[in-house]
Amino acid sequence: MTVALPPDVKLLSWAAEHLGIGLSTAYLLAPKGEIPGAFKVGAQWSVSVPKFQAVVHGQTAP
């Protein structure tokens, strides 16, 4: 069964692409809190798009 993500949540691969890093690097950085808005549910890493964009675009502190 596949569960659809809310529109403001993307997979970690989305963040990796926007940061210009490889997916394996993103998987190393996410548990360290170095991917803004990243969170894990079960075995899957996801990213809160509003939190990610706010930090990446300098609107709030990480």
C-alpha positions as CSV (number, residue, x, y, z in Angstrom):
1,M,0.0,0.0,0.0
2,T,1.4,3.4,-1.0
3,V,0.4,6.4,1.1
4,A,0.3,9.8,-0.7
5,L,2.3,12.6,0.9
6,P,0.7,15.9,1.7
7,P,1.5,18.6,-0.8
8,D,3.9,20.4,1.6
9,V,5.9,17.2,2.3
10,K,8.5,15.8,-0.2
11,L,10.8,12.9,-0.2
12,L,14.4,13.4,0.9
13,S,15.5,13.0,-2.8
14,W,13.7,16.3,-3.5
15,A,15.8,18.1,-0.9
16,A,19.0,16.5,-2.1
17,E,18.2,17.7,-5.7
18,H,17.5,21.3,-4.4
19,L,20.7,21.3,-2.4
20,G,22.8,20.0,-5.3
21,I,24.0,16.9,-3.3
22,G,23.8,13.2,-3.9
23,L,21.0,11.2,-2.2
24,S,23.5,9.1,-0.2
25,T,25.0,12.4,1.2
26,A,21.5,13.5,2.1
27,Y,20.9,10.2,4.0
28,L,24.1,10.9,5.9
29,L,23.2,14.5,6.7
30,A,19.5,14.0,7.6
31,P,20.0,12.1,10.9
32,K,22.5,14.8,12.0
33,G,19.8,17.5,11.5
34,E,21.7,19.1,8.6
35,I,18.8,18.9,6.1
36,P,16.3,21.6,7.1
37,G,12.9,20.2,7.7
38,A,13.9,16.6,7.4
39,F,12.1,14.0,9.5
40,K,11.7,10.2,9.5
41,V,8.5,8.3,9.7
42,G,9.2,4.6,9.9
43,A,12.0,3.8,7.5
44,Q,11.3,6.8,5.1
45,W,12.9,10.2,5.3
46,S,10.7,13.1,4.2
47,V,11.1,16.9,4.2
48,S,8.7,19.7,5.3
49,V,8.8,22.0,2.2
50,P,7.9,25.2,4.1
51,K,10.6,24.6,6.8
52,F,13.2,23.6,4.1
53,Q,12.5,26.7,2.0
54,A,12.5,29.0,5.0
55,V,16.0,27.9,6.2
56,V,17.5,27.6,2.7
57,H,16.2,31.0,1.7
58,G,17.4,32.6,5.0
59,Q,14.0,33.4,6.4
60,T,14.7,31.6,9.8
61,A,17.5,30.1,11.7
62,P,18.1,26.3,11.3
